[in-house]
Amino acid sequence: MNPVIENRVAQLLNSDIRKVLQGRKVGLEKESLRVAVGGSIAQTPHPLALGSALTHPSITTDYSEALLELVTPPFNHFADTLQFLDDTHRYVYSQLDNEILWATSMPCVVEGDASIPIAEYGTSNAAQMKSAYRRGLGHRYGRMMQAIAGVHFNYSYPEEFWSLYQSILGDERDPGTFISESYIGMVRNLQRFGWLVPYLFGASPAICASFLGASPTSLKKWFKYSYYAPYATSLRVGDIGYQNNKEGEAGIKVDYNSLQGYVDSLAHAISTPYPEYENIELIRDGKWQQLNANILQIENEYYSSVRPKQILQGEEKPSLALAKRGVAYIELRSLDVNAYQPLGISEEQMRFLESFLLFSLLSPSDPYDDAELVEIKHNINAVAERGRDPALKLRRAGGEVLLRDWANEILDQMTAGCDLLDKDAELHCYCDALQKQRAKIADADLTPSARMLADMADNKEEFYHFALRKSQEHQQWFAERPLTADDMAEFEKTARSSIDKQHAIEAADDISFETFLQNYFAQT
């Protein structure tokens, strides 16, 4: 046991910690492709009955018009978060016409970039900005990788916890500074140890051949129309997934060693021109093709497995929100859609993730140096592509360590935090969730990625057939539990209200889009 963690947990145990932690907030964002019944990406517009993708609080789109993003409010309890996500799925399914939601992160039946329609949000300046940004992503990285789906786990501690924790540490800084820098320290540790998430929960060991198109690959052929890596866990977070491939060339170096450093480094990237992007037309046929020719168009273009976040006020830049009000919550972005769960995630996963976040907060978190950043990137890619290889070694502090040895060290150190979270509870849910993950370290065949390949082998099926089968099973699961009339009416009311809000935004616009963008980027 790490003595620092042990000491901090011991002091927290002497407090009314369970009551304090009841105030924590947990939210989910779950992406799912709308597909035709045959599995090809839907070419239909975002269904009008789902409301406005621009203003609806819970049903929107990500990159593509077909890539639904279902967003829960932050709740105090996992059961409430999952119930809201379940209700939202049932409403969505009640409005789909000969379409289903794809059950895996990786798409199938992709007929090139042209088959992936970019999301549209209306005629307002805010809507045009969202679509122009997405066109820019398509030009810079291709649309294919933008069709990949994931699950984001959003988490925040209550003020009472931070007050207690700051007192325990004897930290005399301003409370806002203490909270933000503690979250930033947590982010560093979540990146250091973040390879554990794709190992335990990765669910994309195979892909459709159509996703690669004519691109060469080192992946192995699976039957006729699929590719895979024998020990892969999450190809989604590996090199074929969404990455800022120009990071090294363009000079992006995001600083996670302090909140100010993080804000400044992102501000530099969104204000510094990049020659290759200057070759992309800014406007073509009256449509903006990208927001600018800078290293990053906006902060969200920078891919990271975890982000410190602040709630935005209107059309506020994310970096400015962080600079003004500090970090409000953490967004963990490295989760594949779990094909074995209709909601894409389970309560057991969420309990483990909460204890993993607590471990990352309580652990010492020294600043990065360049060598450690190289190790972090190497480890994520190694686990994504070869995580279940029993001989896989990861890089740590200039040396190497077996993945399973390091993983067991982490789980051993998480035990005290799980005891803390289970304090005074009748059921030891957190300790049980930890033991379920420990079993996956001992036996990689228990991981979702291994289960997927085993199912595909047992059924002699392509990845496409596996994904379609699971998608149809999930569709049936939701269809058998229709919403109550009252719940249906509430969703319909929210959808109508979101459309009214979109129209109000459009009616209120009184400046050109170019001026709107100038005002947006001029925020200081």
NULO-357732 format. One line per 5 residues: number of its first residue (from 1); their letters; for each residue x, y, z of C-alpha. Coordinates in nm, 3 decimals. Last residue first. Example, Ala and Ser with C-alpha at 12.3 -4.5 7.8 and 13.67 -1.06 7.14 Angstrom:
<rs>
2	SA	1.367 -0.106 0.714  1.230 -0.450 0.780 $
</rs>
This chain:
<rs>
524	TQAFY	-1.021 3.732 -2.314  -1.280 3.666 -2.584  -1.158 3.778 -2.928  -1.209 3.426 -3.068  -1.586 3.446 -3.026 $
519	NQLFT	-1.615 3.807 -3.139  -1.426 3.733 -3.462  -1.641 3.423 -3.517  -1.965 3.622 -3.479  -1.826 3.893 -3.708 $
514	EFSID	-1.765 3.632 -3.979  -2.110 3.482 -3.920  -2.269 3.821 -3.982  -2.447 4.006 -3.703  -2.811 4.035 -3.594 $
509	DAAEI	-2.891 3.684 -3.478  -3.199 3.695 -3.253  -3.429 3.511 -3.494  -3.190 3.216 -3.519  -3.157 3.193 -3.143 $
504	AHQKD	-3.536 3.206 -3.103  -3.579 2.933 -3.365  -3.336 2.708 -3.179  -3.515 2.774 -2.851  -3.851 2.682 -3.006 $
499	ISSRA	-3.696 2.358 -3.136  -3.565 2.281 -2.787  -3.911 2.342 -2.636  -4.070 2.097 -2.878  -3.818 1.827 -2.782 $
494	TKEFE	-3.859 1.897 -2.409  -4.239 1.864 -2.440  -4.205 1.538 -2.632  -3.977 1.401 -2.361  -4.228 1.499 -2.092 $
489	AMDDA	-4.519 1.348 -2.285  -4.333 1.018 -2.319  -4.263 1.014 -1.947  -4.632 1.072 -1.868  -4.751 0.809 -2.116 $
484	TLPRE	-4.514 0.555 -1.963  -4.210 0.464 -2.169  -4.199 0.136 -2.361  -4.017 -0.163 -2.211  -4.011 -0.443 -2.471 $
479	AFWQQ	-3.881 -0.202 -2.734  -3.573 -0.123 -2.525  -3.461 -0.486 -2.500  -3.555 -0.551 -2.864  -3.329 -0.269 -2.982 $
474	HEQSK	-3.052 -0.404 -2.759  -3.076 -0.748 -2.918  -3.079 -0.592 -3.266  -2.763 -0.396 -3.190  -2.597 -0.708 -3.048 $
469	RLAFH	-2.667 -0.902 -3.369  -2.556 -0.613 -3.589  -2.227 -0.584 -3.399  -2.157 -0.957 -3.422  -2.253 -0.967 -3.790 $
464	YFEEK	-2.028 -0.671 -3.872  -1.737 -0.819 -3.678  -1.765 -1.122 -3.906  -1.920 -1.440 -3.776  -1.816 -1.798 -3.711 $
459	NDAMD	-2.055 -1.802 -3.415  -1.794 -1.941 -3.176  -1.522 -1.726 -3.334  -1.723 -1.405 -3.313  -1.819 -1.487 -2.956 $
454	ALMRA	-1.456 -1.551 -2.864  -1.346 -1.226 -3.032  -1.608 -1.031 -2.838  -1.528 -1.205 -2.508  -1.160 -1.116 -2.548 $
449	SPTLD	-1.243 -0.748 -2.596  -1.492 -0.752 -2.309  -1.224 -0.882 -2.068  -1.275 -1.225 -1.908  -1.027 -1.395 -2.144 $
444	ADAIK	-0.757 -1.176 -1.987  -0.753 -1.402 -1.681  -0.559 -1.280 -1.377  -0.601 -0.915 -1.470  -0.965 -0.976 -1.556 $
439	ARQKQ	-1.021 -1.130 -1.210  -0.891 -0.810 -1.053  -1.166 -0.624 -1.239  -1.439 -0.830 -1.071  -1.258 -0.787 -0.738 $
434	LADCY	-1.272 -0.409 -0.773  -1.645 -0.417 -0.846  -1.696 -0.624 -0.531  -1.492 -0.378 -0.325  -1.704 -0.095 -0.462 $
429	CHLEA	-2.036 -0.270 -0.403  -1.966 -0.376 -0.045  -2.334 -0.404 0.047  -2.471 -0.286 0.379  -2.283 0.042 0.356 $
424	DKDLL	-2.106 0.186 0.661  -1.793 0.260 0.459  -1.814 0.120 0.103  -1.648 0.428 -0.049  -1.371 0.413 0.213 $
419	DCGAT	-1.321 0.039 0.165  -1.296 0.108 -0.208  -1.035 0.375 -0.136  -0.832 0.132 0.075  -0.843 -0.130 -0.200 $
414	MQDLI	-0.725 0.107 -0.475  -0.359 0.053 -0.382  -0.393 -0.321 -0.441  -0.569 -0.248 -0.772  -0.279 -0.028 -0.880 $
409	ENAWD	-0.016 -0.287 -0.786  -0.219 -0.556 -0.963  -0.218 -0.349 -1.280  0.158 -0.294 -1.256  0.221 -0.668 -1.227 $
404	RLLVE	-0.029 -0.750 -1.504  0.127 -0.498 -1.740  0.476 -0.635 -1.686  0.719 -0.357 -1.597  0.977 -0.168 -1.799 $
399	GGARR	1.226 0.102 -1.711  1.269 0.478 -1.759  1.017 0.566 -1.488  0.757 0.324 -1.623  0.724 0.170 -1.968 $
394	LKLAP	0.479 -0.115 -2.018  0.559 -0.482 -2.066  0.337 -0.722 -2.256  0.419 -1.091 -2.195  0.062 -1.191 -2.110 $
389	DRGRE	-0.058 -1.031 -2.438  -0.404 -0.900 -2.349  -0.307 -0.534 -2.397  -0.158 -0.573 -2.744  -0.318 -0.301 -2.964 $
384	AVANI	-0.489 -0.072 -2.715  -0.246 -0.166 -2.437  0.056 -0.071 -2.649  -0.109 0.249 -2.771  -0.191 0.365 -2.418 $
379	NHKIE	0.154 0.266 -2.292  0.343 0.449 -2.567  0.150 0.771 -2.510  0.222 0.764 -2.136  0.588 0.675 -2.186 $
374	VLEAD	0.642 0.969 -2.422  0.477 1.199 -2.168  0.709 1.058 -1.903  1.017 1.151 -2.106  0.891 1.505 -2.165 $
369	DYPDS	0.855 1.575 -1.793  0.531 1.556 -1.602  0.459 1.722 -1.268  0.430 1.502 -0.957  0.097 1.351 -0.867 $
364	PSLLS	0.094 1.173 -0.531  -0.206 0.938 -0.512  -0.527 1.054 -0.342  -0.682 1.200 -0.658  -0.592 0.909 -0.888 $
359	FLLFS	-0.718 0.660 -0.628  -1.044 0.854 -0.606  -1.075 0.848 -0.985  -1.019 0.472 -0.987  -1.282 0.432 -0.712 $
354	ELFRM	-1.532 0.622 -0.926  -1.431 0.419 -1.232  -1.488 0.092 -1.046  -1.833 0.204 -0.942  -1.914 0.314 -1.296 $
349	QEESI	-1.806 -0.019 -1.443  -2.028 -0.206 -1.196  -2.317 0.027 -1.283  -2.286 -0.081 -1.644  -2.194 0.096 -1.969 $
344	GLPQY	-2.314 0.096 -2.330  -2.677 0.133 -2.225  -2.772 -0.200 -2.385  -2.471 -0.359 -2.211  -2.269 -0.635 -2.379 $
339	ANVDL	-2.153 -0.407 -2.660  -1.979 -0.180 -2.408  -1.925 0.148 -2.593  -1.555 0.213 -2.551  -1.442 0.423 -2.258 $
334	SRLEI	-1.144 0.658 -2.292  -1.324 0.990 -2.242  -1.304 1.060 -1.868  -1.451 1.409 -1.816  -1.352 1.567 -1.484 $
329	YAVGR	-1.553 1.838 -1.309  -1.570 2.204 -1.210  -1.215 2.318 -1.288  -1.148 2.690 -1.240  -1.390 2.979 -1.270 $
324	KALAL	-1.224 3.240 -1.491  -0.934 3.048 -1.644  -1.145 2.736 -1.689  -1.423 2.932 -1.861  -1.163 3.103 -2.080 $
319	SPKEE	-1.020 2.767 -2.188  -1.369 2.643 -2.276  -1.446 2.950 -2.491  -1.784 3.096 -2.398  -2.082 3.098 -2.636 $
314	GQLIQ	-2.334 3.094 -2.351  -2.186 3.023 -2.009  -1.981 2.706 -2.022  -1.964 2.456 -1.735  -1.597 2.393 -1.653 $
309	KPRVS	-1.399 2.089 -1.758  -1.068 1.909 -1.693  -1.030 1.659 -1.976  -0.940 1.290 -1.993  -0.839 1.060 -2.278 $
304	SYYEN	-0.725 1.362 -2.477  -0.796 1.472 -2.832  -0.734 1.838 -2.907  -1.015 1.951 -3.135  -1.214 2.054 -2.830 $
299	EIQLI	-0.992 2.359 -2.780  -1.099 2.529 -3.102  -0.962 2.534 -3.458  -0.641 2.369 -3.341  -0.306 2.425 -3.511 $
294	NANLQ	-0.461 2.731 -3.675  -0.612 2.760 -4.024  -0.946 2.897 -3.905  -1.307 2.790 -3.850  -1.294 2.529 -4.123 $
289	QWKGD	-1.470 2.472 -4.455  -1.698 2.775 -4.426  -1.980 2.743 -4.675  -2.055 2.992 -4.956  -1.947 2.756 -5.231 $
284	RILEI	-1.610 2.714 -5.057  -1.485 2.924 -4.767  -1.163 2.876 -4.568  -0.995 2.668 -4.835  -0.743 2.426 -4.691 $
279	NEYEP	-0.382 2.519 -4.776  -0.359 2.722 -4.454  -0.413 2.392 -4.277  -0.071 2.269 -4.390  0.094 2.595 -4.284 $
274	YPTSI	-0.031 2.590 -3.922  -0.140 2.924 -3.778  -0.114 2.979 -3.399  -0.422 3.107 -3.212  -0.596 2.782 -3.117 $
269	AHALS	-0.267 2.615 -3.020  -0.149 2.904 -2.802  -0.478 2.916 -2.612  -0.444 2.541 -2.552  -0.098 2.590 -2.403 $
264	DVYGQ	-0.212 2.886 -2.192  -0.512 2.705 -2.043  -0.310 2.396 -1.950  -0.024 2.603 -1.807  -0.270 2.804 -1.601 $
259	LSNYD	-0.431 2.487 -1.468  -0.092 2.346 -1.373  0.139 2.063 -1.484  -0.096 1.949 -1.760  0.075 2.147 -2.035 $
254	VKIGA	-0.050 2.069 -2.385  0.236 2.047 -2.631  0.114 2.106 -2.982  0.416 2.176 -3.204  0.255 2.125 -3.540 $
249	EGEKN	0.480 1.836 -3.635  0.441 1.655 -3.303  0.066 1.694 -3.281  -0.006 1.640 -3.650  -0.165 1.304 -3.580 $
244	NQYGI	-0.417 1.453 -3.339  -0.580 1.115 -3.282  -0.921 0.957 -3.333  -0.876 0.583 -3.373  -0.638 0.398 -3.604 $
239	DGVRL	-0.342 0.463 -3.374  -0.505 0.322 -3.064  -0.802 0.451 -2.864  -1.060 0.287 -3.092  -0.843 -0.022 -3.140 $
234	STAYP	-0.945 -0.102 -2.785  -0.837 -0.435 -2.631  -0.612 -0.594 -2.890  -0.438 -0.926 -2.821  -0.512 -1.102 -3.153 $
229	AYYSY	-0.535 -0.779 -3.355  -0.839 -0.766 -3.578  -0.962 -0.719 -3.934  -1.300 -0.797 -4.082  -1.463 -0.863 -4.421 $
224	KFWKK	-1.346 -1.208 -4.532  -1.276 -1.422 -4.224  -1.073 -1.219 -3.978  -0.768 -1.069 -4.148  -0.479 -0.960 -3.926 $
219	LSTPS	-0.397 -0.596 -3.856  -0.076 -0.447 -3.995  -0.281 -0.225 -4.225  -0.266 -0.064 -4.567  -0.544 0.187 -4.643 $
214	AGLFS	-0.784 0.088 -4.923  -1.095 0.135 -4.712  -0.995 0.093 -4.349  -1.347 0.123 -4.209  -1.480 -0.100 -4.487 $
209	ACIAP	-1.268 -0.388 -4.356  -1.486 -0.384 -4.048  -1.306 -0.360 -3.715  -1.183 -0.588 -3.438  -1.053 -0.556 -3.081 $
204	SAGFL	-1.303 -0.278 -3.001  -1.447 -0.339 -2.655  -1.190 -0.194 -2.414  -1.321 -0.212 -2.058  -1.043 -0.362 -1.846 $
199	YPVLW	-0.745 -0.306 -2.075  -0.889 0.015 -2.219  -0.924 0.157 -1.865  -0.587 0.035 -1.730  -0.400 0.246 -1.987 $
194	GFRQL	-0.519 0.543 -1.783  -0.255 0.498 -1.513  -0.033 0.788 -1.611  -0.318 0.970 -1.788  -0.551 0.939 -1.491 $
189	NRVMG	-0.257 1.044 -1.275  -0.209 1.368 -1.465  -0.584 1.434 -1.461  -0.594 1.385 -1.083  -0.320 1.645 -1.044 $
184	IYSES	-0.531 1.881 -1.257  -0.829 1.812 -1.030  -0.620 1.893 -0.725  -0.495 2.209 -0.898  -0.852 2.321 -0.959 $
179	IFTGP	-0.973 2.246 -0.606  -0.676 2.409 -0.433  -0.700 2.721 -0.650  -1.070 2.758 -0.569  -1.003 2.702 -0.198 $
174	DREDG	-0.733 2.976 -0.184  -0.419 2.807 -0.063  -0.369 2.696 0.297  -0.326 2.321 0.245  -0.319 2.128 0.572 $
169	LISQY	-0.376 1.806 0.377  -0.665 1.704 0.603  -0.812 2.055 0.586  -0.799 2.056 0.206  -0.974 1.718 0.201 $
164	LSWFE	-1.256 1.836 0.427  -1.318 2.155 0.232  -1.295 1.963 -0.096  -1.546 1.706 0.025  -1.792 1.970 0.142 $
159	EPYSY	-1.766 2.142 -0.197  -1.898 1.831 -0.368  -1.676 1.609 -0.588  -1.725 1.599 -0.963  -1.754 1.328 -1.228 $
154	NFHVG	-1.829 1.292 -1.597  -1.786 0.953 -1.766  -1.776 0.978 -2.147  -1.885 0.684 -2.363  -1.757 0.627 -2.714 $
149	AIAQM	-1.851 0.625 -3.082  -1.631 0.627 -3.394  -1.779 0.821 -3.686  -1.512 1.093 -3.656  -1.247 0.837 -3.755 $
144	MRGYR	-1.397 0.812 -4.101  -1.448 1.184 -4.161  -1.087 1.250 -4.253  -0.826 1.404 -4.022  -0.778 1.763 -4.135 $
139	HGLGR	-1.049 1.803 -4.398  -1.308 1.617 -4.189  -1.213 1.807 -3.875  -1.259 2.133 -4.066  -1.602 2.026 -4.183 $
134	RYASK	-1.684 1.959 -3.819  -1.577 2.308 -3.714  -1.789 2.454 -3.995  -2.091 2.259 -3.864  -2.055 2.383 -3.507 $
129	MQAAN	-1.988 2.741 -3.618  -2.289 2.740 -3.849  -2.513 2.640 -3.558  -2.382 2.921 -3.334  -2.431 3.167 -3.620 $
124	STGYE	-2.790 3.052 -3.661  -2.908 2.859 -3.966  -2.979 2.516 -3.822  -2.772 2.253 -3.643  -2.628 2.027 -3.913 $
119	AIPIS	-2.404 1.728 -3.841  -2.170 1.611 -4.116  -2.299 1.316 -4.320  -2.067 1.013 -4.321  -2.113 0.827 -4.651 $
114	ADGEV	-1.894 1.080 -4.835  -1.598 0.984 -4.618  -1.587 0.633 -4.761  -1.859 0.371 -4.791  -1.866 0.261 -4.428 $
109	VCPMS	-2.054 -0.065 -4.383  -1.947 -0.091 -4.019  -1.881 0.152 -3.735  -1.648 0.101 -3.437  -1.779 0.190 -3.092 $
104	TAWLI	-2.027 -0.094 -3.077  -2.403 -0.134 -3.034  -2.519 0.062 -3.338  -2.854 0.229 -3.273  -3.135 0.109 -3.499 $
99	ENDLQ	-3.321 0.247 -3.798  -3.644 0.152 -3.975  -3.812 0.468 -3.845  -3.677 0.594 -3.514  -3.905 0.788 -3.279 $
94	SYVYR	-3.985 0.522 -3.017  -3.618 0.425 -3.022  -3.518 0.773 -2.911  -3.769 0.765 -2.625  -3.644 0.429 -2.505 $
89	HTDDL	-3.283 0.546 -2.522  -3.369 0.855 -2.318  -3.541 0.645 -2.053  -3.233 0.422 -2.022  -2.999 0.722 -1.995 $
84	FQLTD	-3.221 0.867 -1.723  -3.225 0.533 -1.543  -2.847 0.505 -1.570  -2.791 0.843 -1.406  -3.053 0.775 -1.139 $
79	AFHNF	-2.899 0.437 -1.052  -2.552 0.590 -1.038  -2.655 0.831 -0.763  -2.591 1.201 -0.706  -2.697 1.296 -1.058 $
74	PPTVL	-2.535 1.511 -1.327  -2.774 1.556 -1.622  -2.757 1.279 -1.879  -2.636 1.326 -2.235  -2.727 1.110 -2.534 $
69	ELLAE	-2.506 1.174 -2.836  -2.639 1.055 -3.170  -2.394 1.007 -3.455  -2.607 1.012 -3.772  -2.580 1.387 -3.835 $
64	SYDTT	-2.210 1.327 -3.783  -1.958 1.481 -3.549  -2.157 1.465 -3.225  -2.534 1.484 -3.226  -2.782 1.593 -2.960 $
59	ISPHT	-3.034 1.444 -2.719  -3.010 1.548 -2.353  -3.028 1.927 -2.316  -3.183 1.990 -2.661  -3.044 2.319 -2.794 $
54	LASGL	-2.840 2.255 -3.109  -2.958 1.898 -3.178  -3.310 2.040 -3.189  -3.588 1.800 -3.099  -3.599 1.422 -3.111 $
49	ALPHP	-3.923 1.436 -3.311  -3.737 1.614 -3.591  -3.523 1.305 -3.649  -3.157 1.401 -3.720  -3.152 1.393 -4.099 $
44	TQAIS	-3.146 1.064 -4.291  -2.828 0.917 -4.437  -2.804 0.646 -4.170  -2.469 0.468 -4.153  -2.498 0.118 -4.299 $
39	GGVAV	-2.599 -0.164 -4.063  -2.867 -0.340 -4.266  -3.147 -0.192 -4.054  -3.018 0.154 -4.139  -2.780 0.299 -3.882 $
34	RLSEK	-2.797 0.566 -3.616  -2.453 0.575 -3.461  -2.436 0.581 -3.084  -2.259 0.818 -2.846  -2.311 0.808 -2.470 $
29	ELGVK	-2.246 1.105 -2.245  -2.273 1.018 -1.877  -2.311 1.212 -1.552  -2.204 1.168 -1.192  -2.221 1.431 -0.918 $
24	RGQLV	-2.083 1.395 -0.564  -2.311 1.497 -0.279  -2.337 1.151 -0.127  -1.962 1.186 -0.083  -2.008 1.393 0.232 $
19	KRIDS	-2.237 1.135 0.390  -1.985 0.860 0.323  -1.700 1.076 0.451  -1.834 1.150 0.797  -1.474 1.184 0.909 $
14	NLLQA	-1.231 0.935 1.066  -1.227 0.741 0.741  -1.095 1.052 0.564  -0.792 1.053 0.792  -0.721 0.685 0.724 $
9	VRNEI	-0.770 0.738 0.350  -0.509 1.014 0.348  -0.258 0.806 0.542  -0.305 0.497 0.326  -0.279 0.700 0.005 $
4	VPNM	0.051 0.853 0.117  0.177 0.519 0.251  0.123 0.347 -0.087  0.000 0.000 0.000 $
</rs>
